[in-house]
């Protein structure tokens, strides 16, 4: 063989060997406690395991007494080993779903495992059985004789040997004894078996007092103790230590020692100072030098503290057990520390038993009751924990531990009203103790009170720089506030001190998610999860990370786990609803939304939840996706939060009236100016970087129109250096309309930024040009045929200042301008027209909630609408006399409105909500017309005409919502309102969940309305609603009519058309408000929404309307039929199909105010068919509107969109 070939083969073998080693998986040591060792092969020497060490295939790891280790595998499997456990790592995968298998062999002890590796790739062996994974969360215990006990907490695990096989499901257990087949066991409280899997750490000084007096007595004695002799200094040092003022205590102890060298009591005090500083060596030295006090209770507790800090748990336990037998004890420290050590080992019942034994010796000590409360809370016994905390307070009203326990319980249970006062009392009692500062800071942070949370967490860190979770919680706060540099600093400090800090690891994961690094985020979150698998927050954000990397099943499992761990938190259910809607599984999304609604009273914040232009994070979206609009609106109103963009944006899509729609839309965009940067395919669940491009082409055809509409949209979101979003859109409508060309070009741009967490800025700009050649009939004028060009521009700026999460100031300024030029034939005569419109508008609002439960909003809206028109008519051209009589009509119309309002919403009791609003409304209209006739170019006498209508009034609104139970609600609203001259308002546009009906009210018109509405969720699949409605409308119409122009419809370009649009309408047949004087409308309606199965839903609606025009009660108001019946159905298939159909029957109605243009009674049908690709890049739509309609031609639309 050639030497060259030999060398080549040797090199190839070496490279394969190196490559094989490189691709082998590893298990990273995330945390270890006590004695943890490994060996590389059987018979090899055992070596100590280091933190962050990577263990390889073929190695074995073992834990000593009172020792534990946490491992994170490259395939994302999480493993925790309890004390006295031996585990062989036989084979490890490189990454999830990679070739090969992950195989463990457990020889002894207890191991907890959480894995999402596919079943065929994961095997867990014991001496008596093999477990095949189909679950995510389980524990294996192996006794010395090989007996194996499997406990499954979620998912399913198959356990088998040569003698049999059983499938063990969630909350089940199996036992395998040597020589026997596996059998299932009946278990009572399986969750208690895994309580040892915790990151709990014992603070050996928390329960020890050096003086023993109450806190008020300590402060009094400190103020009275001024002597400087050594004994007094030692006494003062003890008082200061009990008050948490350790630096001052150290000074006193040191001064006493220097004044009296060899003073054992002073050196014992210095030992406690060293323990407080986690200086184990220093504490040991001071204890050795103070051995004269070795028999004293204080010296024993200090020595036990030294043992605990140095991980000598066995020694500490032995001394504690001996100490409990002493008869001279003055405080229950042994039982308190024994309970701490038991809970660290996951033995909750043993910990509670230690407390019960302590209470037998010290039945009135508040520290025992407070510790009992904490233990019960950790065991999810919140009611019993609250009782124990009350017993602690009863035992000593000035007990810091008692009030801290009460505060922590209230925070955990979402009872803000109780948590903050309890923290305040605890801080007042002992301001130099870090724990209450940390607790209150965490509570503030959870509710996004950033300034207060920063201050409290900073104080906690100043008092205790190594406090467990303190830096991590500060980092989480800065992550929310988008101060990423500060967040990274906090996480770096936290993990440098404790690489297994699960709070910091979780926050780091959230930070990586916000920066757009889901894989990095998942790595950090998995480390946090293996440290503290019962930490609900880590599972919530692990779900987000899994979803963003495409592991949808794992994401849903994590949300289920999060919901189990914190049953009161609605956030996991909000996210589950979003995911299920993404997957086109609407019935499952509805169930998630229902679960979120039940937990809504415990909501902390939704601002970390990603939203979009349609408010899809709203709970109503799940119902709307199936076309059940009445149900959707009910959920949206029940979950309405004026400080959350999701409420405003979702309702904006529901409202048909342009004034109400624009009002809610602007309020949503000001609330969160970055929503339009959200992804256009899959939801990210929390805001993250995005670049979105949508290319669309729409073709429409009917008897009257034919043409294409291309559209391009580009949007995006960036989180650094500051969160900002943008939107750019262009659409062209190129039709033949009645065989005439119609061309519309629309440009839209928007930009939003959050310079700080409590500031937001939104800018919207719009421009359009419409060119058309309209032809037809105009009431009162005859036929028309001409050319029309309309140019419009709009600029709006919105600003949001969050004084607090529930106190926000909004500002908005807008300017709209349009110019319309028309030329052609009207009534047979040539005309030339020019109409200019300008509308500046300004708005202010301050909304806030009071401690008493009032939700208040006050503010003002101002607008001035200027319309200037010039109409030139050749009066006798149609008679063969062109240019004989030319008429010039100049119109000048001014509409000025000012609204100043105050509204309040207050829950009178759990079942009854009261809403009221009072507004001062000022609306002035001035119309001037000057008509000049030119006969043979000779001007005649100008004929002026003027009209004015000035209104000043107080407009009240009153609403009530009565909730008989979770399923039945009654709403009542009385509304008095004058429609302003502005396009929108920052004020409330709904009363008790009933929106202002602006569809039939013109600018300056007045609405008086009374409505009673019932909503009944008869069962989980059926929703009924019915109403009685009375409206009295006076449009205060002028003889000189203002010209109608676009009502800011281009703002809707920021909201892509979604699936449920067909079911959303109010069944009216007009867009702009009809031209009529006013009248009364009495109506009654009923609707039913029914979810037929997981893919089908149906709706039915009936409306009875009796309307009378105010000018002639014999005339009906235009477009309002007496009877309207509609039935519809929606089919949603997970393979990407979405079909919705609506059939409507209307009785006879009329187009004009005079009722001379009837619309025939009959049916009208509409159909939408969508097909979406699995990756959501492609979306195709076919629509058919006005089918079977005797008054309008059927219109067909085909649309194709590509999104990336």
TORVOMI-46236 format. One record per residue (C-alpha): x, z, y; residue in three letters. Coordinates in steps of 0.5 Angstrom, whole numbers, plus 500, padded with zeros to 3 digits. Last residue first. Layout:
BEGIN
XZYAla ...
end
This chain:
BEGIN
415510575Unk 408508575Unk 405501573Unk 398500575Unk 393494573Unk 386494576Unk 380489574Unk 374490578Unk 367487577Unk 362487583Unk 354486581Unk 350484587Unk 346488591Unk 338490592Unk 336488585Unk 341493581Unk 342492574Unk 349493575Unk 351496581Unk 359497579Unk 363494574Unk 370497573Unk 376495569Unk 382499569Unk 389499567Unk 395504567Unk 402503565Unk 407508566Unk 403514563Unk 408515557Unk 402514552Unk 400508556Unk 393509559Unk 387505558Unk 381506563Unk 374503563Unk 369505569Unk 362503568Unk 356503574Unk 349502573Unk 343501578Unk 336502576Unk 330500580Unk 326501586Unk 327495591Unk 330497598Unk 326496604Unk 328493611Unk 322495615Unk 323502615Unk 324503622Unk 330507621Unk 333502617Unk 335501610Unk 329503607Unk 327507600Unk 323505594Unk 325509588Unk 332510585Unk 334510578Unk 341511576Unk 346509570Unk 353512570Unk 358510565Unk 365513564Unk 371511559Unk 378514558Unk 382511553Unk 389514552Unk 390516545Unk 388523547Unk 381520547Unk 376521553Unk 369519553Unk 364520559Unk 357520559Unk 352519565Unk 344520567Unk 341519574Unk 334520577Unk 333519584Unk 325520586Unk 323520594Unk 328515596Unk 333517602Unk 336510604Unk 334511612Unk 329517613Unk 322516612Unk 317514617Unk 310517617Unk 313523621Unk 315518627Unk 320519632Unk 323525628Unk 323521621Unk 320525615Unk 324526609Unk 321528602Unk 326528597Unk 326530589Unk 333529586Unk 334529578Unk 341529575Unk 343528568Unk 351529565Unk 354528558Unk 361530555Unk 364527549Unk 371528547Unk 372535544Unk 364535543Unk 358534547Unk 360538553Unk 353538557Unk 352538564Unk 345539567Unk 343538574Unk 336540578Unk 334538585Unk 329540590Unk 329536597Unk 326537604Unk 329533609Unk 326533616Unk 328528622Unk 333525626Unk 334520631Unk 337514626Unk 343510626Unk 345512619Unk 352516618Unk 357511615Unk 358511607Unk 351509605Unk 348509598Unk 347516597Unk 348518589Unk 352524591Unk 358521588Unk 363525583Unk 361522577Unk 365515578Unk 371518581Unk 373522574Unk 379518572Unk 383519578Unk 384515585Unk 390516588Unk 390521594Unk 395520599Unk 391513601Unk 385518602Unk 388519609Unk 386511610Unk 379513611Unk 380516618Unk 373515620Unk 374508622Unk 370506628Unk 363506630Unk 361504637Unk 358510642Unk 350508643Unk 348508650Unk 340510649Unk 343517647Unk 342520640Unk 341528640Unk 342527632Unk 337532631Unk 337534623Unk 332539620Unk 334540613Unk 331544607Unk 334545600Unk 331548594Unk 337548588Unk 338547581Unk 344548576Unk 345548569Unk 351548565Unk 352547557Unk 358548552Unk 360555553Unk 353557553Unk 348558559Unk 353557564Unk 347558570Unk 348556577Unk 342557582Unk 342554589Unk 338556595Unk 339552601Unk 337553609Unk 339548614Unk 339547621Unk 344541623Unk 345538630Unk 348532632Unk 353531637Unk 357526632Unk 352524628Unk 349528622Unk 346525615Unk 353525611Unk 355532615Unk 352536609Unk 356543611Unk 358545604Unk 355550600Unk 360555596Unk 357561600Unk 358557607Unk 362551607Unk 366547612Unk 371553614Unk 375552620Unk 381547621Unk 376542623Unk 376534622Unk 375527625Unk 373530632Unk 367529636Unk 364536633Unk 358536629Unk 353541631Unk 352547626Unk 346552624Unk 347554617Unk 343558612Unk 346559605Unk 344562599Unk 347562592Unk 345565586Unk 350566580Unk 349566572Unk 355566567Unk 359572569Unk 354576570Unk 348577576Unk 353574581Unk 349574587Unk 353569593Unk 350570600Unk 351566606Unk 350566613Unk 351561619Unk 351562626Unk 351557632Unk 351560639Unk 350554644Unk 352550649Unk 350543649Unk 351537655Unk 347531654Unk 349525659Unk 346518660Unk 348513666Unk 346506667Unk 349502673Unk 346495674Unk 351491678Unk 347486683Unk 349479682Unk 355475681Unk 356468683Unk 359464677Unk 353459676Unk 349466675Unk 354472673Unk 350478671Unk 353485672Unk 351490667Unk 355497668Unk 354503663Unk 356510663Unk 355515657Unk 357522658Unk 357527652Unk 359534652Unk 359539646Unk 360546647Unk 360550640Unk 361558640Unk 361560633Unk 359565629Unk 360566621Unk 357570615Unk 359571608Unk 356576604Unk 358577596Unk 354581591Unk 356582584Unk 362587585Unk 359590591Unk 359588598Unk 364583597Unk 366581604Unk 367574607Unk 368573615Unk 368568620Unk 369567627Unk 369561631Unk 371557637Unk 368550638Unk 370545643Unk 367538644Unk 368532649Unk 365526648Unk 366520653Unk 363513653Unk 364508658Unk 361501657Unk 362495661Unk 357489660Unk 358483663Unk 353477663Unk 354470664Unk 348465666Unk 350458666Unk 356458662Unk 353454657Unk 346451658Unk 343448652Unk 338453650Unk 343457645Unk 348457651Unk 343461655Unk 346468655Unk 353467655Unk 355474653Unk 361478655Unk 362485652Unk 367490655Unk 367497651Unk 371503653Unk 370509648Unk 374516649Unk 373522644Unk 376528646Unk 377534641Unk 378541641Unk 377546635Unk 378553635Unk 380559631Unk 378565627Unk 378566619Unk 377573616Unk 377575609Unk 375582609Unk 377587603Unk 378593607Unk 386592607Unk 384586611Unk 385579609Unk 387573614Unk 386567617Unk 388564624Unk 386557626Unk 388553631Unk 386545632Unk 387540637Unk 384533638Unk 386526641Unk 381521640Unk 382514643Unk 377508642Unk 378501645Unk 372496644Unk 373489646Unk 368483646Unk 367476647Unk 360473646Unk 357466645Unk 349466644Unk 345464638Unk 343471636Unk 351473636Unk 356467636Unk 363469636Unk 369473639Unk 371480637Unk 377484639Unk 377492636Unk 382496639Unk 383503635Unk 387510637Unk 387516634Unk 391522636Unk 392529632Unk 394536633Unk 394541628Unk 396549628Unk 395554622Unk 396561622Unk 397565616Unk 395572613Unk 394573606Unk 401571603Unk 404574610Unk 405572617Unk 405565614Unk 406560619Unk 403553618Unk 404547622Unk 400540622Unk 402534625Unk 397528626Unk 398520628Unk 393515627Unk 393507629Unk 388502629Unk 387495630Unk 381491629Unk 380484629Unk 373480629Unk 372473628Unk 364470629Unk 358469626Unk 352473628Unk 344472626Unk 339476630Unk 340481635Unk 335487634Unk 338488627Unk 344484626Unk 344479621Unk 350476617Unk 357473618Unk 363476619Unk 370473620Unk 375478618Unk 382481620Unk 383488619Unk 390491622Unk 392498619Unk 396504622Unk 397511619Unk 402517620Unk 401524617Unk 406529619Unk 406536615Unk 410542617Unk 411549613Unk 414555615Unk 413562611Unk 418560605Unk 423557610Unk 424550613Unk 418547609Unk 418540610Unk 412535609Unk 412527611Unk 407522611Unk 407514612Unk 401510611Unk 401502612Unk 394498611Unk 393491611Unk 386488611Unk 384481610Unk 377478610Unk 377470609Unk 370467609Unk 366465603Unk 361471604Unk 367475603Unk 373472601Unk 378477600Unk 385479601Unk 386487601Unk 393489602Unk 396496601Unk 402499603Unk 404506602Unk 410511604Unk 410518602Unk 415524603Unk 416531601Unk 421536603Unk 423543600Unk 430545604Unk 437543602Unk 435542597Unk 428542594Unk 427534594Unk 420531593Unk 418524592Unk 413518594Unk 413511594Unk 406507594Unk 405499593Unk 399496593Unk 396489592Unk 389487593Unk 386481590Unk 380477592Unk 373475591Unk 367477595Unk 359476596Unk 357474589Unk 362479586Unk 369479584Unk 375484585Unk 382484583Unk 387490584Unk 394490583Unk 398496583Unk 406498584Unk 407506584Unk 414509585Unk 415516584Unk 422520585Unk 421527584Unk 425534584Unk 421540582Unk 415544584Unk 412548578Unk 408545572Unk 412538572Unk 405534571Unk 406528567Unk 405521571Unk 405521579Unk 410526580Unk 408531586Unk 411529593Unk 404529596Unk 404536595Unk 409538600Unk 406540606Unk 402546602Unk 397550607Unk 398544612Unk 396539607Unk 390543604Unk 387544611Unk 388537612Unk 384535606Unk 379540607Unk 377538614Unk 378530612Unk 373531606Unk 368536611Unk 368530616Unk 368524611Unk 362527608Unk 363525600Unk 366532598Unk 369533591Unk 376530593Unk 376535599Unk 374540594Unk 380539590Unk 385539596Unk 382545599Unk 383550593Unk 389547591Unk 392548597Unk 392556597Unk 391560603Unk 383559603Unk 382561596Unk 376559592Unk 376561585Unk 368561584Unk 368555589Unk 372551584Unk 369553578Unk 362551581Unk 365545583Unk 367543576Unk 361545573Unk 357541578Unk 362535577Unk 362535569Unk 365528569Unk 370530563Unk 376530568Unk 371534573Unk 371540568Unk 378541567Unk 379540574Unk 375546576Unk 380550575Unk 385548581Unk 392545579Unk 389538580Unk 389539587Unk 388532588Unk 394531592Unk 398534587Unk 400542586Unk 406545582Unk 404552581Unk 409557584Unk 404558590Unk 399561585Unk 400568586Unk 398575583Unk 392574580Unk 389580577Unk 382578579Unk 383571576Unk 383573569Unk 376571567Unk 377564571Unk 384563567Unk 380564560Unk 375559562Unk 380554565Unk 384554558Unk 377553555Unk 376547559Unk 383544558Unk 381544550Unk 375540552Unk 379536556Unk 384533551Unk 387528555Unk 394530554Unk 395531561Unk 389535561Unk 392539556Unk 398541560Unk 394542566Unk 389547562Unk 395550559Unk 398551566Unk 392555569Unk 392559562Unk 399561563Unk 398563570Unk 391568569Unk 395574568Unk 391580565Unk 393579557Unk 400580559Unk 404579552Unk 398575549Unk 398570554Unk 405569554Unk 405568547Unk 400562548Unk 404559554Unk 410559549Unk 406556544Unk 404550548Unk 411549551Unk 413548544Unk 408543542Unk 410539548Unk 417538547Unk 418533552Unk 424536556Unk 419538562Unk 414541557Unk 420545554Unk 422548561Unk 415549563Unk 413553557Unk 420557558Unk 417559564Unk 411562562Unk 415565556Unk 420568561Unk 415572565Unk 411575559Unk 417579557Unk 416581550Unk 422577547Unk 427581551Unk 434579550Unk 432573545Unk 427571551Unk 433572556Unk 438567552Unk 432562551Unk 431562559Unk 438561561Unk 438555556Unk 431552558Unk 433552565Unk 440548563Unk 435543560Unk 430543565Unk 435541571Unk 431539577Unk 433544582Unk 426548581Unk 427548574Unk 434551575Unk 432556579Unk 426558574Unk 432559569Unk 436563573Unk 430568575Unk 429569567Unk 437570566Unk 437575572Unk 431579569Unk 434578562Unk 440582564Unk 444580558Unk 451578561Unk 451585565Unk 455586571Unk 457579572Unk 450577570Unk 447581576Unk 453579581Unk 452571579Unk 444572579Unk 444575586Unk 449570589Unk 445564586Unk 439567589Unk 442567596Unk 445560595Unk 438558593Unk 434560599Unk 427557596Unk 423563598Unk 421563590Unk 428563588Unk 430568593Unk 425573590Unk 428571583Unk 435573585Unk 432580588Unk 429581581Unk 436579578Unk 440584582Unk 435589581Unk 434588573Unk 437594571Unk 440598577Unk 448597577Unk 448597585Unk 444604585Unk 442606592Unk 444600596Unk 441596591Unk 434600591Unk 435599599Unk 436591598Unk 430591593Unk 426594598Unk 428590604Unk 427584601Unk 420585598Unk 418587605Unk 420580608Unk 418576602Unk 411579601Unk 410573595Unk 405577591Unk 410578585Unk 415580590Unk 411586593Unk 410589587Unk 418588585Unk 420591592Unk 415597590Unk 418598583Unk 425597586Unk 424602592Unk 421607587Unk 427607582Unk 432607587Unk 432615589Unk 434617596Unk 427616599Unk 424622594Unk 417625596Unk 416619601Unk 418614596Unk 414617591Unk 408617596Unk 409610598Unk 410607591Unk 403611589Unk 400607596Unk 402601593Unk 400601586Unk 393603587Unk 390598591Unk 395593588Unk 391594581Unk 394588577Unk 395592571Unk 402592571Unk 403594578Unk 398600577Unk 402603571Unk 408602575Unk 405606581Unk 402612576Unk 409613573Unk 412613580Unk 407618582Unk 408622576Unk 416622576Unk 416624584Unk 412630582Unk 409633589Unk 402634586Unk 405637580Unk 401639573Unk 395635576Unk 400629578Unk 403629571Unk 396629568Unk 394623572Unk 400620569Unk 398621562Unk 391619563Unk 393612566Unk 398611560Unk 391612556Unk 388607559Unk 394602559Unk 396603552Unk 400597551Unk 405600547Unk 410600553Unk 404603557Unk 404609552Unk 411610553Unk 411610561Unk 405615561Unk 408620556Unk 414620560Unk 410622566Unk 407627562Unk 413630560Unk 416629567Unk 410633569Unk 412640566Unk 406644565Unk 406645557Unk 414646557Unk 415648549Unk 409645546Unk 410639551Unk 416638548Unk 414637541Unk 408632544Unk 414628548Unk 418628541Unk 412625538Unk 411620543Unk 418617542Unk 417617534Unk 411613535Unk 414608540Unk 420607535Unk 423601538Unk 430603537Unk 431604545Unk 424607544Unk 427613540Unk 433614545Unk 428615550Unk 424619546Unk 430623545Unk 432624552Unk 425626554Unk 425631548Unk 432634550Unk 431634557Unk 425639557Unk 427644562Unk 429651563Unk 432652556Unk 434659553Unk 431659546Unk 435653544Unk 433649538Unk 432643542Unk 439643543Unk 441642536Unk 437636536Unk 440633542Unk 447635540Unk 446630533Unk 442625537Unk 448624542Unk 453624537Unk 450618533Unk 449615540Unk 456614541Unk 455608546Unk 460611551Unk 454611556Unk 450615551Unk 456620549Unk 457621557Unk 450623558Unk 450628552Unk 456631555Unk 452632562Unk 446635558Unk 451640555Unk 454642561Unk 447643565Unk 445647559Unk 451652559Unk 455653553Unk 461649556Unk 461652562Unk 468654562Unk 469647559Unk 469645566Unk 476641566Unk 474637560Unk 467636563Unk 471633569Unk 475629565Unk 470626561Unk 466624567Unk 472620570Unk 472616563Unk 465615563Unk 464612570Unk 457610570Unk 457612577Unk 451617576Unk 456619570Unk 461620575Unk 457624580Unk 455629574Unk 462630572Unk 463632580Unk 457637579Unk 461640573Unk 467640577Unk 464644582Unk 461649577Unk 468650574Unk 471652580Unk 478651578Unk 481650585Unk 476654590Unk 476651597Unk 478644594Unk 473645588Unk 467647594Unk 469641598Unk 469636592Unk 462639590Unk 459638597Unk 462631598Unk 459629591Unk 453631593Unk 453627600Unk 455621596Unk 449623590Unk 443623595Unk 438623590Unk 434629592Unk 436632585Unk 443631587Unk 443633594Unk 440640591Unk 446641586Unk 451639592Unk 447645596Unk 448650591Unk 455648590Unk 456648597Unk 453655597Unk 458657592Unk 464654595Unk 463658602Unk 460653607Unk 454656610Unk 448652612Unk 443652607Unk 436653611Unk 435645611Unk 437644604Unk 432650602Unk 426646605Unk 428639602Unk 429643596Unk 422646596Unk 419640598Unk 422636592Unk 420642587Unk 426647585Unk 430645578Unk 437646581Unk 441641577Unk 435636575Unk 436632568Unk 431627567Unk 434620570Unk 441622568Unk 442619561Unk 439612563Unk 437609557Unk 437602556Unk 431598554Unk 433590552Unk 428590546Unk 427588539Unk 426595536Unk 419594538Unk 418589532Unk 415593527Unk 409596532Unk 406588532Unk 404589525Unk 399594527Unk 394595521Unk 397591515Unk 395589508Unk 400586504Unk 401579501Unk 405578495Unk 412574493Unk 413573485Unk 417579482Unk 424580479Unk 427583485Unk 421585490Unk 418580495Unk 413583500Unk 409579505Unk 406581512Unk 400578516Unk 399578523Unk 400570524Unk 400567517Unk 404568511Unk 404562506Unk 405565499Unk 410562493Unk 411564486Unk 416566480Unk 422562482Unk 422564489Unk 418563495Unk 416565502Unk 412560507Unk 412562514Unk 406561519Unk 406561527Unk 406568530Unk 407575529Unk 410574522Unk 412580518Unk 417579511Unk 419584507Unk 425583502Unk 427588496Unk 434586495Unk 436593492Unk 439595499Unk 433593503Unk 432587507Unk 427586513Unk 425580515Unk 421579522Unk 417573525Unk 416569531Unk 416561531Unk 412559525Unk 413554520Unk 419556517Unk 421556510Unk 423563507Unk 427564501Unk 426570496Unk 430575492Unk 437576495Unk 435573502Unk 434566505Unk 432564511Unk 431556511Unk 430551517Unk 431544517Unk 425542513Unk 420547517Unk 422543524Unk 426548529Unk 422552534Unk 425558532Unk 424566534Unk 427571529Unk 428578528Unk 432581523Unk 432587519Unk 437590514Unk 441587508Unk 443581505Unk 440576510Unk 442569508Unk 441564514Unk 441556513Unk 440551519Unk 440544516Unk 443537517Unk 441532522Unk 439534529Unk 432536530Unk 434541535Unk 442541537Unk 448542533Unk 445545527Unk 448551523Unk 449552516Unk 451559512Unk 451564517Unk 451570513Unk 447576515Unk 448584514Unk 444589518Unk 446596519Unk 442596526Unk 438591528Unk 439584528Unk 436579534Unk 436572533Unk 433566537Unk 433559535Unk 435554540Unk 438549536Unk 445551539Unk 443558536Unk 442564541Unk 444571538Unk 443578540Unk 446584537Unk 444591535Unk 448598534Unk 445605532Unk 449605526Unk 453598525Unk 452591525Unk 454585521Unk 456578522Unk 458573516Unk 461566518Unk 460560514Unk 458556520Unk 460559526Unk 460564531Unk 461563538Unk 463569542Unk 459571549Unk 460578548Unk 466580543Unk 465581536Unk 470586532Unk 473583526Unk 472584519Unk 478582514Unk 476577509Unk 474578503Unk 468573504Unk 470568509Unk 470568517Unk 468575518Unk 464579523Unk 463585527Unk 458589531Unk 459596533Unk 455599539Unk 450594543Unk 451587543Unk 448581548Unk 448574548Unk 453572542Unk 453565541Unk 451562535Unk 454555533Unk 453548531Unk 458544528Unk 459537531Unk 466538534Unk 469541527Unk 466534524Unk 470530529Unk 476534528Unk 476532521Unk 473525522Unk 479524527Unk 484527521Unk 481522516Unk 482516521Unk 489518523Unk 491519515Unk 488512514Unk 491509519Unk 498512517Unk 497509510Unk 495502512Unk 501502517Unk 505504511Unk 503498507Unk 500500500Unk 
end
